[in-house]
């Protein structure tokens, strides 16, 4: 749902997609002309058909050359506007590698050092533990090993748009309780990439979005990539996210005429097209002399070297024969069938992406999808990766898709979300917990009568409003906006003052819905 995935879990294995593109010696993008005859059409068509995707753009690089480009579907289902290699997609967490490249540029220029304390640039930065605050380095922001629980604080980022600012995040971090000790393990988070963007702004002397255009997009000729505020009609050709309901792909949260800068930009707010993503990938696989001046070999190695180990899932061991998995600075990496693969994925409310690099083979791929496509991404990523790592031993789309379906069917009942068809709306007269409540990092909510229902509503996150229902002697919140995704249990606790806690209905649901980190105290009556 958000800009992250759980790579150690079975459904997030997708071996990330390698991206290619053409950069001339001047580091400007040149037209991509794949050689005739190379096709992955049967693979792409099978994935589109199996998962009923609204649209997709795919590119493959082999030995430094773009050998395949394909697009399918529409920017908005039913619109007739076809996706092309110049269609913009949300790349979500693939933005992280661009943020770390920006930081690497500042290190090359002597404006920043990886071992600098974060408080050197952001004096107000605080974690819940003062010792961690003092010892948090710039590099620590990037490795998902800070002690923040998985997805901790993500409700300040998504669903978007919302009113949380980057300063709200820097302030709120001090109230999020750690899930483990500093630097001891990998737990994916997004908030510290937002902090990293603010470190870049402080060191570079300009807002993050301005620096990204100046230091990354322009030097690499990524002319279509967008971040910050931009005009949709002037830019044109922008894919919209979709969710699937009753056998249809339905657009969700479509862009207005002006796309605003968002708080989450450094963690997952960049949009690019296939052509630019291939150029971005090729910059890593076959850098030109101009690109090596743009970012030194030293910093390239720092970004794509292991900094924190990631647990290797049983599925990854079985499918990919992986022994080691790690996180660098904005990149994941693992051995796959004896080949080193560097990649990342992106997930953001109806859009999925993957970018993978096989550096030793100067090869890779990238794809972007404008629909709900977690399994589709896993399957397509696996098949494309096997083209390079096990060309005679991999399986096809149907095999991997069936395997995922089988695993889902074996999920224990206790790990499945409950059937909510029998849930009934709570009558305001029978609800004893109405009032205004506050969590120290998420802020204020109201739990108040609205006509014949009780409404849960957030002051700073307007899409988070829903109806309180009753199911099996327990309360739940059903969100009015289907794009909010995961409904939540709501558990009141008597006391002085009364408190509320929450949890995902689906125990294995998207960790960015971090309801478990919320602890509301009652602060007053309903307005």
N, C-alpha and C positions, 0 to 999 in steps of 0.2 A: 504494500500500500504506500509506503513512504519511499525514502531514498536509500533503503538499505536492505540487505538480505542476511540470513543466518547461514554462513557458509559451512558450518560444521553440521548442519541439520540436513536430512535426506533430500529435501526438495530444493535446496539452494546450491546444489553442486555444480550447476551448469558451468562448464569450463570455458571460460570467458573468451569473448570473441575478438579475434585479431583484426586489426584495422589497418587499411592501407591507403596510400594516396600518393599523388604526384606533387613533389616540390621541386621546382627548378633550382638551379644553383643560386639564384637570388632569394631563395626561400619563399617564393610566391607560388600559389597553387596553379598547376597547369591542367588542361583537360585530361580526364581519365579515359583511356581507350583500351579496354581489356582486349586481349588477343582473341581472335575468332576461334570458335570451337570449344572453349572451356565453359562448362555449364554445371551448375548445381541445381538446376531447375527442378528435377524430380524431388530432391530433398526439401527445397523451399515450398514447393506446391503441396507436398505431403503434410508438412507442418501446418501450413495455412488451412488445409482441408480438415485435418484432425482437430484443430483447436478453433476453427471458425474465426480467424483473426480478421479484424477490420482493415488492417494495413501493416506493411512491413517494408523495410529497406535493408538490403544485405550486400556486403562487399567482402571479397576474399583477396588476400595478397599471398603470392607464392614467389619465394626467392626474390623478394624486393619489388615485384611487379604486381600491379592490380590485374588479376586474371578473371574476375567475375564481379558483376554488379547486377542486382535484380531488385525490382520494386513490385509490390502487389497492393491492391486495394485503394482506399480513398482516405483523404485527410479527415473527412467526417462521413460516417456511414450513410449512404444514400444521397450524398451531395453531388456525386458525379465528378468531383475534383480528385483526379488521380494523384497518388503519391509518385514522386520523381526523386532522382538522386539529390535534388535541391530542396526537398521538403524538410522543414525544421521539425525535430523531435526534442522532447525533454530527455536529456541524457542522464538525469538524476545523479546517482552517486558516481557515475563516471566523471562528474565534475571534480571529484576529489583529486584526481591525478593532475588536473589543470591547476588546482589551487596549490598543490605541492610543487608543481613546476614553477609557478609564480614565486613561491618562497625560495626555490633553488636559484632562480634568477637574482633575487635579492642577496642571497649568500654569495653568488659569484661576484656581485658588485660591491661586496663588503659592507652592505647595509644591515646585515642580519647574520647570526650564527646559529646553527642547529642546537648548540648547547647553551645558548642564552636562556636565562630564566624568563618565563612568560611575563612576570611582573616588571621586567625592565621596560617592556613596551606597553603593558596594560596594568598600571599600578592598582586598579580596583579589582583585579582578578582574584577570586577566592574559590578554593574547593572547601569541602566540609572539614577537612583535616588541615590545620595550619602547616604541619610539616610537609604535606603534599603540595600545598600552595607554594611554599618556599622552594621546593626542589623540582617543581614542574618545569621542564625545559620546552623549548619550541618543538623539538622533535617528539616529545611525549604527547603533544596534542594530536599526533598523526597516526599513532600505532594502536589505538583502541585498547590501551592497557592502563588507563588512568585510575581505575577503581570505580568509575561510573557503572551502574548496572546496565545490562544490554538495553539499548534504546532509551536510556534514562533521559528524561526531559524532552523527548521528541514531540510531546504534545504542545510544546511552545513553537514548534516549526510547522506541524501539519495537524489537521487539514488547513490548507491555505485558501484564500488569504486570511490572515489574522492580524491582530494588533501588537503582537509581541515584537520588541525591537532587539537588536543585538546587545544593547546595554541591559535589557531585561534578562537576557540569557546569561551574560557575565555576572549579573547580580544573583540570578536564581541558582547558579551552580552551587553556591555555598550551602543551599538547603537540601540538595539531593544526597541522600544517604548512600555511601559506597556499597557496592555489591561484593567487593573483594579487595585485597590489599594492592596498593600501588605497584605497577609494573610486574605483577605476579601472573597475570593471565590475559587472554584476549576476550574482550566483550565489546561488540560493535556499538559505537555511539556516533552521533552526528553533531552534538553541540560543540565539541571541541574543534571540529573543522570550522564552525562559525567563528569561534575564538581565533583560530589560525588566520582566518580572513581579516580579522581586526588587527592581529599582529602584523600582517603584511601591510595593512593600511597605515599603521603607526610607523613602521620601518620605512615604507616607501613614500610616505608623505602625500598620499592621495587615497580616496575611497577605493575599496576592493574592486568594485566594478570598473572604475577607470583604469586601475592598474592591470586588470585582466585584459582589457582591450589593448592597452599600450604595450604591455610586456609579453603577452602571449598571442592573442589573436592577430594583431597587426604584423609582428615579425614573422609569423608562420604562414601568413596569407590565409587565415581562416576567416574569410570575408563574410560568411553567412552566420557564423556563431554569434549568439546573442546572450548578454547578461545585463542586468540592470533594467532601466526603463527604455522601452522601444515601442514603435508604432506597428501594429500588426499589419495594417493595410499597406504601409510603405515597404515593409520587409516582404510580405506576401508568402504564400505557400507554406502554411503552418499546420501541422497535424494536431488534431485535438484528441484528448484521452477518451476512452470508452470503458463502460462496464457491460457485463453480459447479464441479461435478464430475459427469462421466458424465450430463450432461443434467439435473442436478438442482441446486436451490438448497439448500445445506446450511448450517445455522447454525454460526457459529464463535465461540469465546470468549464465550459468553453470560454476561451479568452475574449475579453472585451477589445475595444479599439486600441487601447493603450495597455501594454503589459507592464506592470510596475516592477521595480526592484523588490526583491523579497528577502527577508531575514536569512533564509536558508541558502542563499546563492552560493557561498563557498562550499557548502556540503552537498548541494544537489540541485542548484537552480539554473544551470547553463543549458542552452538549447543549441544544437548543431544539426547540420544535414549530413547525409552520407558522404558526399564529396569531401567536406572538411574533416570528417572523422577519419576517412582514409588518409588524408594528408597528415593528420595528427598521428595516426598509427605509423605511417612510414617515417615520420620524424624520429621515432624510436628504433625502427628496424634498420633503416638505411639512411642515417643522417648525412646531409650534405655538409661541405665545409662551412657554409653560412649557418646552418643549424647548429653545428658544433660550437660556433662562436656565440650563438644565441644561448645555449646551455652547455656547459662544459662536460666533458666525459666524467669528471669527478662527481659532479652533481647528478648526472644520469645514473651513475652506479649507486650513489647513496639512495636515490628514490626507489630503485628497483632491486635493492638488496634486502634480505630478510632482517627484520627488526624485532618481530614478535611471532612466536610459534602459534599456530592455530590447530586445534584438534582435528585429526583426519577421520572423517565419518566412515562407517562400515561400507556405505554405498560407494564412496569414492575409492576405498581400497579394492572393492570388488570390481567396479567398472573400469577404474583407471590405474590400478596397481600402484597407487600413490603411497609413499612412505613419509613424506614431509610436506607440510603446508605452512605458509607463513604470510605475514603482512609486512610490506615495506612502508613507504610513505605514499599512500594513495593507491597502492597496487597490492593485489594478492598474487601468490606464486606457489607452485607445486610441481613435483615431478609427475608426469603423466606418461605411462608406458615407457619410462626411461628418458623422456624428453622434458626439458624445463619449459614451463608455460607461465607467463605473467599475464594477469588479466584483472578486470573488475566488471561488476554488473551494476545496473541501476534500476530502481523501482520507485515509481512516483505516481500514485493515484491514476491508474489506467494507462500507464506507459512503462515499458520494460526495455532494457538495453543490455548489450554485452559487448565488450571489446577484449580481444585476446591476442597475445603476442607470443610467438615462438622465436625468441631472439637468435638462437643458434642456427635456425633455418631461415632467418630473415622473412618469416611468414606470419600470417595472422588473419583475423577476420573481425568484422563488426556487424551487428544488426540492431535495429531499433523497431519496436512494435508499439502501435498506439491503441492497445487493448489489454485486457486482463490476460496475462500470458506467462504465469510462473512456470507451469509445466512445459509450455511451448518453448520458452527460453532454455530450460534445462535440456530438452530433447535436441533442439537445433544446435545448441552449443556443444553438446556431446558428439553429435554426428560430424559437425565440421571439425572439431578437434581431432577425432579419430581419422579423418582424411589425412592428417599429418603424422599422427603418432602411431597409428595402427591401421594402415590402409588395407591390409588383408585380414584384419582380425576384428574390426568394429562391426556394429550392428546397424540396422536401418531405423528409420523413424518409428515404425510400428513396434519394434522390439522395445525400444526405450520407453515409448509412451505406454505400452502395456505393462512394463515393469513398474512404472510410477503408479498406474492405476491399481496394480496388485498390492503395492505397498500401502496405498491409501486405504484399500479395503481391509487390510490387516490391522489398521489402527485400533488400539483397544478402546472399548466403550468409554472408559474414564478419560481418555484423551480426545474425545470428540465433543463438539459443541452440542448443547441440548436442543431438542426440538422445541421451538418457541411458538408453534401454531396454537398451543393451548393458553398462551400468556394472555392475560386480560388487563386492560387499563385500570389503574388505581383511581378510585374516586377521591376527589379532594377532601371530602368530609371524613373519609376513613384513613387519612394519612397523617401520622403524628409528627412527621419530621420536616415539615415545611420551614423555610427560612432562607437566610443568606449565609453562605459558608465560604471559608477561605482556606486555600492551601498556600504555604509560604512561597513556592516557586510558580505554581500555575495561576494563582490569584483567585479572584472571587467568582462564585457561581450562585445562582438562585435555584431553589427547589420549591416552586410556587404553583398555586392553582392557576390554570388558564382555561376558562370555560369548564368543560366536564372532565378535564385531565389534569395531571400534575406534570409540569414541564421542568426538565433539567436544562439550564442555559448557562453558558459561559460568557463572562463580560468581555474577555479579550479574544475569544475564538468563536466567531459568530456561527460557523457551520456546526459547532457542537451544541446543538439543542435537540432535545428528544422527549419522548413520553415515558414516564415511569410506569412499569407494568409489574404484574404479580405472576410468579411461576414457581410452583412447588414450594410454597412457603418462603419464597425469597423474592426480593425486588430486583428488577433489571431495568436498564435504560435502552430503549429502542430509538436510535437516531433517526430524525426526520429526513436527513440528507443521506441517500444510499451511498454516496461517495465517501462518507466518514468511515464506512466499512464495518468495523467490529463493534457489535453491541457489547454492553458491559453489565456485569453484576453490580448492584448497589447495596452496600451493607451498612445500615445505620448502627450506631453504638451509643447506648445511654451513658450519660455522664454530665459533668459540669465543666465546660459546655459539652453538648452532644457532638459526636464526630461521625464522619462518613469515610468509608474506604470503598475501593472499587477493584474489579478484576475482569479480565477478558472472558466472555462466554466460551470462546474457543481457547482451550489451554495452550494450544500450539499456534495461536494466531500471531499476526504480525507484531513483532516486538516494539515497533514504533508507537503502537497503542499502549503506552506504558501506564495504564490505569493503576497498576499495582504500586507505583511510586507515589501516588496521591494520598494525602491525609488531610481531609477537610475538617475544620472546626467551625461550629456555628457562631456567627458574629452578629446576628440580628434577625428581625422579622422580615417577611416578604414586603417589598415596596408597595 
